[in-house]
Amino acid sequence: FPSHDTPGINLNGTDYLTINNLRIICTGTATTEYGMGIHFMNRADSNTINGCYIYTDTTTTGTTFSPISMSGSISSVLTGGDNGNYNTISGCTLVGGYYGGFTAYGTTAAKPIGNRIINNTFYRQYYYGTYMYYQKGFTFTGNTFNHRFTSPSVTQYSMYILYSDTGCVIGENTIYNYAGTTGYGIYFAYGLASSSTPNIIRNNMVSCIGNSTSGVYRDWE
């Protein structure tokens, strides 16, 4: 997709769509250009993205670069809203992206629920491998992160998840984080849970290499 097209595929309120085995190359490289492969917004629910290869630039430092994003704006991956529920992202290869190979941004009033990110490969994200804010009851399992060194001044987070709660599951992921200085494998903070709907972090393999690293960082609300 040309650099002025944003995004490549925009699921604007789209429901019950399946995309299989599609190859998407986003050609934007400058911060004034765009690199969104597939974008969810306005309650795009119950869709499936399966077996796709999505490439965005691996060095650009702009908020318009993410292979798959859920955001309330087509000009930024960091706009909150009820952007998509009960979607499945599976078996995809997600290359590049500044704010994550997969980015999902909700709000306190509208937390997207039930999204499933399973058995994907994340490769060469600049800052975050995945970036998720204000999500509810998601499943993030069986994924592989190859998070390589990008800049000596950048703290790298393979999984960065904040304010997400009520039955989130992070399990069976394999994470290689090669940070220049500081790196986190799983950073999960400020999420509420209960005995009936606990947040679960289980059976992940995390390898972090850098001057200051943490395999799993967990902070409470």
C-alpha positions in Angstrom: 0.0 0.0 0.0 1.3 3.5 -0.8 2.6 5.6 2.0 -0.3 8.1 1.8 -2.9 5.4 2.2 -4.0 4.9 5.8 -4.7 2.2 6.7 -4.3 -0.5 4.1 -7.5 -2.2 5.2 -9.9 -0.3 7.5 -12.5 -2.3 9.4 -14.7 0.6 10.3 -17.6 -1.0 12.2 -17.1 -4.2 10.2 -18.4 -7.4 11.7 -18.0 -11.2 11.0 -15.3 -10.8 8.3 -12.5 -13.3 7.8 -9.2 -12.4 6.1 -7.0 -15.4 5.3 -3.4 -15.6 4.0 -3.1 -12.1 2.8 0.3 -10.4 2.3 0.3 -6.7 3.1 3.4 -4.4 2.6 3.1 -0.9 3.9 5.7 1.3 2.0 5.7 4.4 4.3 9.1 5.1 6.0 8.8 8.7 7.3 7.0 10.0 10.4 4.7 12.0 8.1 3.7 8.9 6.3 1.6 5.8 7.3 2.2 2.2 8.0 -1.1 0.7 9.3 -1.8 -2.7 7.7 -5.2 -3.7 9.2 -7.1 -1.2 11.4 -10.1 -1.8 13.6 -12.4 1.0 14.8 -16.0 1.8 15.7 -16.8 -1.5 17.3 -15.5 -3.8 14.5 -16.5 -7.1 16.2 -16.1 -10.8 15.7 -13.7 -10.7 12.8 -10.8 -13.1 12.1 -7.4 -12.3 10.7 -5.6 -15.5 9.9 -2.3 -16.5 8.4 -1.4 -13.0 7.1 2.0 -11.5 6.6 2.0 -7.7 7.4 5.1 -5.6 7.0 5.6 -2.0 8.2 8.9 -0.1 8.5 11.2 -1.3 11.3 13.0 2.0 12.1 10.3 4.8 11.8 9.4 6.5 15.1 5.8 7.5 14.3 2.4 6.7 15.9 1.0 5.8 12.5 3.0 2.6 12.2 1.6 -0.8 13.4 0.8 -3.9 11.3 -2.5 -4.4 13.2 -4.1 -1.7 15.2 -7.3 -1.0 17.1 -7.8 2.7 17.6 -10.4 5.4 17.3 -8.5 7.3 14.6 -7.0 6.4 11.2 -4.2 8.9 11.8 -2.9 7.4 15.1 -2.8 4.0 16.7 -3.2 5.7 20.1 -6.8 7.0 20.1 -9.0 5.3 22.6 -12.5 3.9 22.1 -14.6 0.8 21.7 -12.7 -0.2 18.6 -13.3 -3.9 18.4 -14.5 -6.9 20.4 -14.3 -10.7 20.1 -11.8 -10.5 17.2 -9.2 -13.2 16.5 -5.7 -12.5 15.2 -4.1 -15.9 14.6 -1.1 -17.4 12.8 0.1 -14.1 11.4 3.6 -12.7 10.9 3.7 -9.1 12.0 6.9 -7.2 11.1 7.8 -3.7 12.3 5.8 -0.9 13.9 6.9 1.7 16.4 4.1 1.2 18.9 3.7 -2.5 18.4 3.1 -5.3 16.0 -0.4 -5.3 17.5 -1.8 -2.1 19.1 -5.1 -1.9 21.0 -6.3 1.3 22.7 -9.5 1.5 24.7 -10.7 3.9 27.4 -11.9 3.6 31.0 -15.5 3.9 29.9 -15.2 1.6 26.8 -12.9 -1.3 27.3 -12.9 -3.7 24.3 -13.5 -7.2 25.4 -12.7 -10.7 24.4 -10.1 -10.2 21.7 -7.8 -13.2 21.0 -4.2 -12.9 19.8 -2.9 -16.4 19.3 0.0 -18.2 17.6 1.5 -15.1 15.9 5.1 -14.1 15.2 6.2 -10.6 16.1 9.4 -9.4 14.6 11.6 -6.2 14.6 9.2 -3.9 16.4 10.9 -0.6 17.3 9.7 0.2 20.8 6.9 -2.2 21.9 6.2 -5.7 20.6 2.5 -5.2 21.5 0.9 -2.2 23.2 -2.5 -2.6 24.9 -4.4 0.0 27.0 -7.7 -0.5 28.7 -8.7 -4.0 27.5 -10.9 -6.6 29.1 -10.8 -10.3 29.1 -8.4 -10.8 26.2 -6.4 -14.0 25.4 -2.8 -13.6 24.3 -1.3 -17.1 23.9 1.2 -19.0 21.9 2.9 -16.0 20.3 6.6 -15.6 19.6 8.4 -12.3 19.9 11.8 -11.6 18.3 12.3 -8.1 19.8 15.7 -6.9 18.5 17.9 -4.0 19.7 16.9 -0.8 18.0 18.6 2.1 19.8 20.8 2.3 22.9 18.5 4.9 24.4 15.2 3.0 23.9 13.6 0.9 26.7 12.1 -2.1 24.9 8.9 -3.8 26.0 7.9 -7.0 24.2 4.5 -6.9 25.8 3.3 -3.7 27.3 -0.2 -3.9 28.8 -1.8 -1.4 31.1 -5.2 -0.9 32.8 -6.5 -4.2 31.5 -8.6 -6.6 33.6 -11.3 -9.1 34.2 -10.0 -12.5 33.0 -7.0 -11.6 30.8 -4.8 -14.6 29.9 -1.2 -14.3 28.9 0.2 -17.7 28.3 2.5 -20.0 26.4 4.3 -17.1 24.7 8.0 -17.2 23.7 9.8 -13.9 24.1 13.3 -13.0 23.0 14.0 -9.4 24.0 17.5 -8.1 23.0 17.5 -4.7 24.5 20.2 -2.1 24.2 19.9 -1.0 27.8 16.6 -1.7 29.5 14.1 -4.4 28.5 11.0 -6.0 29.7 9.5 -9.3 28.5 6.0 -8.9 29.9 5.0 -5.5 31.5 1.5 -5.8 33.0 0.4 -3.1 35.3 -2.7 -1.5 36.9 -5.2 -4.2 36.1 -8.1 -5.2 38.3 -9.3 -8.8 38.8 -11.3 -11.0 41.2 -11.4 -14.5 42.4 -14.0 -15.4 39.7 -12.3 -13.5 36.9 -8.6 -13.5 37.6 -5.9 -12.2 35.3 -3.5 -15.1 34.5 0.1 -15.0 33.4 1.3 -18.6 32.9 3.9 -20.8 31.2 5.7 -18.1 29.2 9.3 -18.5 28.2 11.1 -15.1 28.4 14.7 -14.3 27.6 15.9 -10.7 28.1 19.4 -9.5 27.3 20.5 -6.0 28.2 22.1 -4.0 31.0 18.8 -3.8 33.0 16.1 -6.3 32.2 13.0 -7.9 33.7 11.3 -11.1 32.4 7.9 -10.3 34.0 7.0 -7.0 35.6 3.7 -6.9 37.4 2.2 -3.9 39.3 -1.2 -3.7 40.9 -4.0 -1.1 40.7 
